[in-house]
Amino acid sequence: EAAVTFLASMMDAAGHVPAIGDSDDGEVWRLGADRGFNSYASMVAIGAALFSRSDLQAKAESCGAGADQQVGWLTGLVSPSPDSAAMQKLPSRFVDGGYAILGERLHSPDEFRVTFDCGPLGSNRIAGHGHADALSLTVGWRGVPLLVDPGTYCYNAAPQFRHFFRGTHAHNTLVVDDCDQSEYGASFLWLRDVRCKVAPEPATPLHSIHASHDGYERLADPVLHHRRVTLDAADGGLLVEDWLDCEQTHCVELLWHAAAGAALVPAEGPSWRLEAQGRRLSLVIDGSDVRAEVIEGRESPPQGWVSSRFYERSPAPVLTVKARLAPRQVLRTMIRRETP
């Protein structure tokens, strides 16, 4: 029940789930065969019937799976009546797993959603299916993914791309000294743990979160990467602040991966406009001596790719911002919604 609740909370208004960690699209069975079948929404619908949860039923119905055909195969289960008010109270902070959801009007068609990854690298120390994505985030608006996790793509067929999609360069976070947050061992092996620490946040609902990770403490000059994410409901802005606890200046690369098919173009000043499916964001970078460019579909070294299904990849624009950060110097990204 906790797993289904987590899944419902992580789903956006259109039923999309962030592509965090590995996924190979494997299924034991599927009793729904229509083209628009959503396995995540289906599981939420089954959970709603199994646990008599009206909030989960409302979430499933909002994603088009309220009358999921698989429920009828499970003897004795009856779908409860949906409760939209209860759906609005689905949790947004998962302390043990390391995820936090910030946003406005969550679980409604007009939602603005930010998913923040502030948890461990993976399970059983080797983190075989984990990605080096600490403090990464995704952004969606009205059911349209805009800033995304690029996904998995493959396991063994293309080693260079396997490393890319698992590595820090494929996530919306900060790369320090051109290194992954952990040491890459093999396709299913990381050699070092990465631990995140989240500062106490008394506010409910969650409007700001500050976390750090220790993946770069292995460097000759140990680095602790901090990120604070703040949602300002007054002007619809999202402020992302990155800084380093260290002794020396370090080269960093800040990455913002857009969805496949999105347009990401320069605007006035140090800003860029991201547009997809009629939704538009502006990204303004505030930092000294930054060098930014948009990369899409580069083969070697890989950059600018998104994989929405196993063994499929599509070119997708990524804004890469390079700078040198002194200790405690802040690199800021302001993200705002715009009306096209």
Steps between C-alpha positions, in 0.01 A plus 500: 500500500790734578654421162177579313456821699853604406429424134180705506680793660779493240262490201424831335155614388531306173637179652871559425756370751860637507745255338714474815748210505487199269191379317494230230120505446479140625160366605398161641163529330264760366126455475454839336594516134379836373752745355461755778547249784692650792644235729560754779141625500383140480691409816348799679151390391563146624636638828191716542277191477730280708527746790163678457676833450278769356796737461685248283186441296473873433864508390451202267190655348675834449760312292241307300523164679197518727328203336820299463414172332748304711303561822226267376743209481572527874216314672296696748653841437270797460624848403406760765338833424762767419572777750678793335538690829681202653721474191627853568641371831727235347847530663771712338803407713655153517781518752628141483494476120638851457243676284313826543228656287450875489230667300175684463157340457656153502281218363286746304504566122666838563779369724858625502722216626864480611641160601826515698728196540683522833544132585770233489672381181338155514459179695747235617803730474567418130186693394467279191196685366578838656598815312747763628225763524519644852321836535357479149150625429230480236239763412159456341208733440140403429596141429783585258854392602737790429824440692545124511708204610629353169428138603691175442528411126697174532682261734785329310468574127674839495745543792572868429129585505438276801756705693354828374140427595607377848748782552471846649525672160157358412318662792382845605764554764856633537811318369824586683839474327341299214449201733199282576375527855624143557774292340360302208588133528296326231153491344349390833763617745589822681813486718403760761185586689351848467316624807261793510410712800183707508475806724192511725209674329214594732270640231194301390423490215857489378614820324877475551751221553876506560713187464863402447688191381849366571579335166783744427671469837728246332672781303846623604324809630185347652175661378154496652239608244204695639175578318205704621176491301239769578156539348362855506125479457472879475668529159493138385879475519726212598843594636778237495819592687819290479818547701801304624653449840872459425839675530581572135328617182355224283374467143131419491241422235133567569262300279135556406361218283187581301248248372539349154326720246535811714650824371774659711625829361690807628296799615603843627804513728620185676165327447347224289145414401377140517176411324318168455138416419385855558673537838786747539768557764772762520833406657719785627853420615654727763871445553833661416697394192262227383521341155180343374395309190219273385599150387268257324570148374879494538644152450846532652523565780124440530287797598155626415300177498177376658377140510127452553509125430763227536737493200355822361664841524415837352700822470393752763643843583700549816623832635851453633644781715870492582660715768763509773360507851697622798408367845143606593456692174140454382390410147131582459239387250164677496227304321174677419183399322401709200186526290586419136 
